[in-house]
Amino acid sequence: MSGSAPAEPSGPAVTAAATPSWADSAGLAAGAIAALVLVSAGLLLSQIDLALLAMPLLVSLVWARDRRPDPTEAARAHITLATPEGEQIAYRLGIDAPPGVEGIVLRCTLLAGQEHELVVAGPSSGEVTGQVPVLHSGPQELVRLDYRLLGADAAAVSFPPDPLIAGRVLSPPHAPIHRLPLPHRLQGLIGTHESARIGDGGDLRDIHQFTAGDRLRRIDWKATARRGRTAADLYVRRTAALADTTVLIVMHSRDDVGEQVAQWSRNIAAEKGLSALDVAREAAGSIAAGYIRAGDRVGFQDLSSRRGMVPHGGGARHLWRLLRAIEMTEPAAVAFRRRRPPIVPPGALVYLLSSFLDDEGVQLALRWRGAGHRVIAVDVLPAPQFAQTNRYDRIAHRIVLMAQRDRIRTLQAGGVELLRWPQDDARVPRLARIEQLTRPPRSGSRAGGRR
Amino acid sequence: MTRLGFSPPLELPVAGARVPGYAPRAALVAAGTLLALVDYGATGWLIAGAALSVAAAALPRYAVGWVLILFLAAGRLGAHTGLDWRLLVLLAGLHLLHILALLCMQLPVRSWIQPAVFAAPVRRFVAIQIPSQLIAVLALLLLVGHEGHRELSAAALAPLGAIALTGLGLLLFGPRSGPRPAPR
């Protein structure tokens, strides 16, 4: 964690008001029975000291019963989150309980995992502040507040109302990428990439004999003097046309397993470490930003979501739309079976971001590849950590990973290129791996990947 | 920072909560054991008292705390009725056990507690104990003869009952300091 202090909680608070239902503590009845037994024993056995011992118990019970909070008054709870800055988010919570409440039992759950219980004096809890670490990107529950109210001597207790939940959608980090792969054929008419077509804007393509349609100012007089055999032989310098490209980023957000293998079944956000969706969001955001900044058109589709596709587009405003859609991706509890695969524009480059723990993404990628698209499969499964795992966990992980590698081999055999996004291999950095993909493919034209 | 430490963990929300949740239970065990020692002396009953104290702290929902109160009160059965410091200690101790047992029932053992949570119970404890001790001293001086044990009859309890009824009536029907439910 860095030492930077998080911002003060501000902005709109998550607020809830509820009228608590009160119940007597079982201790009230137990105390009354004990006191009555003492008084009865004192009378029956003619011992005043036993009756005297019951006296403070009886008075205390009557007093506690008399000071029971008003059951018709509501309690108000609020949580305020600070703007995410650095690696922690500050939060502030408070409860205003009805008069007569002497204690408030707070259960504060951070990141849906870590629970802290506090007992504060009532009726107003005052400001309870804390910090929640930023461990993941995307929509997430940051603070959950459950509370119970205690009357005098904890003789009256309220039932806990519905929990108050404060969440945020956190942006993933973005890695700057300057060189990105291009599709086999560029079909756009404007842009920054040099295409195979003859036109304006690009570098020298070749020197060719003058034909109808060539502009006179393109005549290369030196080449004409060198090559021309007759006075009618003219040679022109032809340049390549510039074009843009269309990229479709497809994210398969069905699984969100973390790097801690021991947490694959429990999947507690606070303990699972870097997750596959964290990596996928970072990769998708970085790829989208890289292409949009180069003037290309990018679309986005989440395979596990019922939301529609973000259509292809360019420009800064479209980039914000894409990044927001990427931030909002979250694992789906129920598999979404789509009737047809997302429609890919002709000549588009497809990125499929997935952990490849199931076959759905594989089939789609092979179908797109079969239709002639260049498809890059981005493996977003983070490098495993085996803390707190036993032998059986490791064997299970090995079996799952063998199946994943089989799927990746199937993809590669079908002509899908592979990019592993997590920075787990120090020998080949991520940018170098992307650089390898920008080299012109053997089967394609020269519009392979120069930027 | 472990739960057994006396400092709250760093990730705990800041609310001035410095008392660990097991402190009321530890106080219940300590008070119960000490009262058993005062009441029964260093006999085998002391072990039973300590065991009940531990059970009351470990299983507060089973109301073992009030069993402990009855167990300690039973120690007075064979004792000489008279003005005795042990009785006065027991008078305060049983009341303290009652409050601690009530608190242990509701305060989570893994929580951290603001010291101010105990302020109101302590104020009430003192407010009840001062008159209780005075009444106990007066009752023992007035109702027990100088020559020794005098049998208590229902008639002898009448003045005490009248005082107690007056006090309870004042508490129930007198001016309330707490909130009153809204009329329906």
Interface residues (C-beta under 8 A of the other chain):
Chain A: S25 A26 G27 L28 A30 G31 I33 A34 V37 L38 A41 G42 L43 L45 S46 Q47 I48 D49 L50 A51 L52 L53 M55 P56 L57 L58 V59 S60 V62 W63 A64 D66 R67 R68 P69 D70 P71 T72 E73 L93 P98 P99 G100 E102 G103 V105 L106 R107 C108 L110 Q114 H116 E117 L118 V119 V120 A121 S125 G126 V128 T129 G130 Q131 R148 L150 A152 D153 A154 A155 V157
Chain B: P9 E11 L12 P13 V14 A15 A17 G21 R61 A63 G65 W66 I69 L70 A73 R76 L77 A79 T81 L87 L90 L91 A92 L94 H95 H98 I99 A101 L102 L103 M105 Q106 L107 P108 R110 S111 W112 I113 Q114 A116 V117 A119 A120 P121 R124 F125 I128 Q129 S132 I135 A136 A139 L140 L143 V144 E151 L152 S153 A154 A156 L157 L160 A164 G167 L168 L171 L172 R176 S177 G178 P179 R180 P181 A182
